[in-house]
Amino acid sequence: MRIITSILFLTLAIVVTAQAESDGPYVVVLGVAQDGGVPQTGTKDHPGWSDAGQSRNVSCLAIVDTGGRVRRWMIDCTPDFPEQLHALDTIAPVPSKPGLDGVFLTHAHMGHYTGLMFLGHESLGANEVPVYAMPRMGEFLRGNGPWSQLVRLKNIAIHTMAPGRPVALSGDISVTPLTVPHRQEYSDVVGFRITGPRRSILFIPDIDQWEDWDALGVRIEDEIAAVDVAYLDGTFYDNGEIPGRDMSSFPHPFIAHSIERFSTLSAAERKKIRFIHLNHTNPALWDHTDARRTIESHGMTVAVEGERVEL
């Protein structure tokens, strides 16, 4: 299944690269699914087990700078890291391995950091890959095995970030962590604003509710206005999506609620919004569903693996 998924993803990546050839920096989507991926563990009859077109990798972005030496960074390190790194090697090849100038972590939930295990000596045996993490996230990695072994053996080198403080990459590219309210069992939780010489991107894969951010004095509408593209938490489409469960207290904004909230935005602002981090139950994952048609009829879209946004 891993091989089939990789072949499909490489095809997508090659097509997107051919359509958007450029010497400038860009962001490419390496995955769109919630932490468990699609199909998810235990779903015995999901068509994705045998049909790569029905599978999706876990939510992840890559930043690529092609000015001079190609440089690459990943936003989150997912359980699908091997396939996503292989796809990135096809999109923007480099001679070294893993050929990553850094990994930026949003938080310590399984879909966002556990791919770090592939940098360890049982797999790649990487040498001091920079891992950018918030203070609690860094302490979690340093203080808990097996992640602490990655630090001890110098497979990774942790760089501590601060809220609202940009991390300069190469040229005019920077990544700024934005604190968001979301379950913080093991770490702080952030999204990122990725800024390039011409364009900027917002990445908020997990947040409890937009209204919780309002209570902290931050409006998602203002964050959308400050960027050119906004990848936003689209984990669930609406209540009732999971049979037999009241989902009203789930710590994610339903896409249906986001559509309602954003309906007052201008068409230009709504066009920026691309939902990402979709659960395997979310009908908006698939083309030609009522959920997808509703999103698109309101001027918004769903992120697609392989899509590329110039910075």
Secondary structure, 3 states (H helix, E strand, C coil): CHHHHHHHHHHHHHHHHHHCCCCCCEEEEEECECCCCECCCCCCCCHHHCCHHHCECECEEEEEECCCCCEEEEECCCCCHHHHHHHHHHHCCCCCCCCCCEEECCCCCHHHHHHHHHHCCCCCCCCCEEEEECHHHHHHHHHCCCHHHHHHCCCEEEEECCCCCCEECCCCCEEEEEECCCCCCCCCCEEEEEECCCCEEEEECCCCCHHHHHHCCCCHHHHHHCCCEEEEECCCCCCCCCCCCCCCCCCCCCHHHHHHHHCCCCHHHHCCEEEECECCCCHHHCCCCHHHHHHHHCCCEECCCCCEEEC
